[in-house]
Amino acid sequence: MLVLAILSVIGLVVLALAADHLVIGAGRLAGRLGVQPVVVGVVVIGFGTSAPELVVAATAAARGHTDLAAASLVGSNIVNMTLILGVGGLTAALAVRSSILRREAPLSLAAVTAFAVALTYGLGPVTGVLLTLAMVASVVMLLRFARADPRDALVAETTDHLGAAIRPRLVVEAARTIVGLGGTLLGAQLLVANVSELAIRAGVSSQVVGFTLVALGTSLPELVTSVQAQRRGDGDLVIGNLLGSNLVNSLVGGAVVAFSSGGVPSAVAPALVVAMVGISGISWGLLARGSRLSRRESVLLLVLYGALLPLIVSAGP
């Protein structure tokens, strides 16, 4: 079991590091190839930082561990809007200066709600198609909104964070992107395979593992991005990163699980599914109050995460 634990940790570290380079490399490569900054900002912020969650969910689902895949997505959504958002607002209040609260926030909440409904009433090919169509519609809407306001703070901050404006060397960034993608796939394989085996041998529910180790591990890119952005005072980037990640987790990740589930309701505890939606709504409400998240409210989000831990531990059989 010690070997399995060590391999799981190695997979987690490789996943986090590789995903970070995948995000940066893809953003800079897009900028070097002349892709519009609005596309880099809107698309990379969601898909890039959600790469670990999506790869882990796809890997787990392909191996037949659909409960682990679903639990990791639900857990990541909860971690993003409690632990990571709370940590991001501890050093200084998070100010929202763009139209995130009217754009990304409602879309993210709607996506999380749709994912929750799918988990509750049944996953299958039809659900997968509906979630995929919802994701396409969301991307189109976000790109249209962003093009309407090219000075949007979120797009500018994301592009600057990725370094897309510095015209890096094409070969270097292409290599970074390929290695980052390969590392993300390798890290996900190591993590899922060894964590699943470890859970089986230890008699721990795959749900508990998915909600804790896997969810927290796959959210590391969001955590790193949020801390770096907050140090620079880019509150929009912190919040947009997390809302975009939850949007992609719920719709793309949910579709992946749906296509692999066999058309049955998820075994994820209903209380945790409700908590995922409730926390998304609470975080939106806190951010909308004065367009900022204070340190006191950040502590509240951290307390919410801690309060959910006993429920998570009791979720498994």
Secondary structure, 3 states (H helix, E strand, C coil): CHHHHHHHHHHHHHHHHHHHHHHHHHHHHHHHCCCCHHHHHHHHHHHHCCHHHHHHHHHHHHCCCHHHHHHHHHHHHHHHHHHHHHHHCCCCCEECCCCHHHCHHHHHHHHHHHHHHHHHHCCCHHHHHHHHHHHHHHHHHHHHHHHHCCCCHHHHHHHHHHCHHHCCCHHHHHHHHHHHHHHHHHHHHHHHHHHHHHHHHHCCCHHHHHHHHHHHHHCHHHHHHHHHHHHCCCHHHHHHHHHHHHHHHHHHHHHHHHHHCCCCCCCCCHHHHHHHHHHHHHHHHHHHCCCEECHHHHHHHHHHHHHHHHHHHCCCC
